[in-house]
Amino acid sequence: MDCAHYDDIRGKIRVGDVVATADDGLLSRLIRRRTGGLVSHVAIVFRSLWVVELMEAVKAGPIRGVIDVTRMSLRVRAQEASGGRMYWLPLSDRARDRLNADAMLYSLTRQRGTPYDWRQALGAGFAWIMNRPSARQLFCSESVALALMAGGVLPHAINYSEQTPDHVVSHDIYARRVQLCGSPVPLP
């Protein structure tokens, strides 16, 4: 796994790339413990022209969340300040060749403002609970998987509502995994 500083790779980040995070906060620890994964949150690059923006699940109150746009530079700073880990997963050339960016961006634009899906987030990853695909409410990895499916990068056969953050980062669609901050922990 590679390591880099955000300022050094910022110009290489492209629409469709994925960002993954983990920290020592209670929610992050609970998600990682429940899923057995190394990361607890994923986001997708929504724009990268002048400012790199992510589409991700964000807090919108004490227990409310929503899918919205954030600046990647602010996300990096927050992860650095918390001592958390952050990874950049650029799409491979093969995945980028398949990417229909317009369809992916349309999916992401439709997702903006969608409420967070606590019920299905709690069910994702449990084999005995089958989440039904629904875009009325979304959790982070569900949002990213749905966008990558809409863009033709992930197969439509997968259930995007069953995708955990670790599922999203383990797909064979990335050129590499680059850690941007935090103590070194390689992703599979």
Buried (B, 14 or more C-beta within 10 A) or exposed (E): EEEBEBEEBBEEBBBBBBBBBBBEEEEBEEBBEBBEBBBBBBBBBBBBEEEBBBBBBBEBEEEEBBBBBBEBBEBBEBBBEBEBBBBBBBBBEEBBEBBBEEBBBBBBEBBEEBBBBEEBBBBBBEEEEEBEBEBEBBBBBBBBBBBBBBBBBBEEEBBBBBBBBBBBBBBEBBBEBBBBBBEEEEBE
